[in-house]
Amino acid sequence: MASPEKLLQNARERGQHDTLPYAGAVTPVEAFELLKANPDVRLVDVRTNAERDWVGKVSIAEHQHLSVQWSLYPGSVPNPHFMDELRVATNEETIILFLCRSGVRSRHAAKLATESGYLHCFDILEGFEGDRDADGHRKTVAGWCKSGLPWAGA
């Protein structure tokens, strides 16, 4: 596997290539490698508490994992305290890897955090469950789970 510096460089190059409004993007495997290599990296799971409870969550060092809901369940109402909650455990210099179900909300979170002064915001491509397969099921096409990375089921 590439060094943490090379992983971040690749992620930033993806960001430039795709003209992302945040630092860049990593695959689930790259995210896990960064988390293992650098105890200061934080994974911010922006899924709802219900999703984490019912679907599962990443199994990484507790100090590296932060849950900050992008939207609230029920109703998918935007979380008005998102940035306040993010600031509790991070600062503008923290390397943050944002994760959601399939990679949509995490992009929005990375963009907002960047607009709020955070310098190292990365989207985890594919999300926790990935896209649906031909039968409408998740965790079979892509994502953290499909990549065989550690997670705990509901």
C-alpha positions in Angstrom: 0.0 0.0 0.0 1.1 3.6 -0.7 2.4 5.8 2.1 0.0 8.1 3.9 1.6 11.1 2.1 1.1 9.4 -1.3 -2.5 8.5 -0.5 -3.3 12.1 0.4 -1.5 13.3 -2.7 -3.6 11.0 -4.9 -6.7 12.1 -3.1 -5.9 15.8 -3.7 -5.1 15.0 -7.4 -8.6 13.4 -7.7 -10.0 16.6 -6.2 -8.2 18.8 -8.7 -9.0 16.5 -11.6 -12.7 16.5 -10.7 -12.7 20.1 -9.6 -14.1 19.2 -6.2 -15.0 22.0 -3.8 -13.0 20.3 -1.1 -9.5 18.8 -0.8 -10.2 15.5 -2.5 -11.6 12.0 -2.4 -10.4 8.6 -1.2 -11.6 5.1 -1.8 -12.7 3.1 1.2 -9.5 1.1 1.3 -7.4 4.3 1.1 -9.4 5.8 3.9 -8.8 2.7 6.1 -5.1 2.8 5.3 -4.9 6.5 6.2 -6.7 5.8 9.5 -4.3 3.0 10.3 -1.2 5.0 9.4 -2.1 8.3 11.2 -3.9 8.4 14.5 -4.8 12.1 14.0 -7.0 11.4 11.0 -10.7 11.4 11.7 -13.5 9.6 10.0 -16.8 11.5 10.3 -19.8 9.4 9.6 -22.6 11.7 8.5 -25.3 9.1 8.3 -28.3 9.3 10.7 -28.1 7.6 14.1 -30.9 5.3 12.8 -28.7 4.2 9.8 -25.8 3.4 12.1 -28.0 1.5 14.5 -30.0 -0.4 11.9 -27.4 -0.9 9.1 -24.0 -1.0 10.9 -21.0 1.2 11.5 -17.3 1.2 10.9 -15.1 -0.5 13.4 -12.0 1.7 13.8 -10.3 3.2 16.8 -12.9 5.0 18.9 -10.9 8.3 19.1 -10.7 8.4 15.2 -14.5 8.0 14.7 -17.0 10.8 15.0 -20.7 10.6 14.3 -22.2 13.9 13.1 -25.6 13.5 11.4 -25.9 15.6 8.2 -29.7 15.2 8.4 -31.9 14.0 11.2 -34.2 11.0 11.3 -37.1 10.9 10.9 -37.9 13.3 8.1 -34.4 14.0 6.6 -34.4 17.4 8.2 -31.0 19.1 7.8 -29.0 19.1 11.1 -28.8 22.8 12.0 -25.9 22.0 14.4 -23.7 20.1 12.0 -20.7 22.5 12.1 -21.0 23.0 15.8 -20.9 19.3 16.4 -18.0 18.9 14.0 -16.0 21.6 15.8 -16.3 19.7 19.1 -13.8 17.0 18.1 -11.9 18.6 15.2 -10.3 21.8 14.1 -9.5 23.4 10.8 -6.2 21.5 10.5 -7.7 18.0 11.1 -7.6 15.6 8.2 -11.3 14.6 7.9 -12.6 11.7 5.9 -16.4 12.1 5.5 -18.5 8.9 5.1 -22.2 8.4 4.3 -24.3 5.6 2.8 -23.3 6.0 -0.8 -21.2 9.1 -1.1 -23.7 11.9 -1.6 -24.2 13.4 1.9 -20.5 13.1 2.6 -19.7 15.3 -0.4 -22.0 18.0 0.9 -20.4 17.7 4.4 -16.9 18.0 2.9 -18.0 21.1 0.9 -19.6 22.8 3.9 -16.6 22.1 6.2 -14.3 23.5 3.5 -16.4 26.6 3.2 -16.3 26.9 7.0 -12.5 27.1 7.0 -11.4 23.4 7.2 -8.4 22.7 5.1 -8.2 18.9 4.7 -11.7 17.6 3.9 -12.0 14.4 1.9 -15.0 12.4 0.7 -14.9 8.6 1.0 -16.0 7.5 -2.4 -18.8 4.8 -2.6 -19.8 5.3 1.1 -20.5 2.7 3.7 -22.9 0.6 1.6 -22.3 1.7 -2.0 -24.8 1.9 -4.7 -27.6 -0.6 -5.3 -27.1 -3.7 -7.4 -29.5 -4.9 -10.1 -31.7 -6.4 -7.4 -31.8 -3.2 -5.4 -29.5 -4.4 -2.6 -26.5 -2.5 -1.2 -23.2 -3.8 0.2 -22.7 -5.9 -3.0 -21.4 -3.4 -5.6 -19.0 -1.0 -3.8 -18.3 0.7 -0.5 -16.7 0.2 2.9 -18.6 -3.1 3.5 -18.0 -4.6 0.1 -14.3 -3.7 0.4 -14.1 -6.1 3.3 -13.1 -3.3 5.8 -14.0 -3.7 9.5 -17.6 -2.9 10.4 -20.1 -4.0 13.0 -23.6 -5.0 12.0 -26.8 -3.9 13.6 
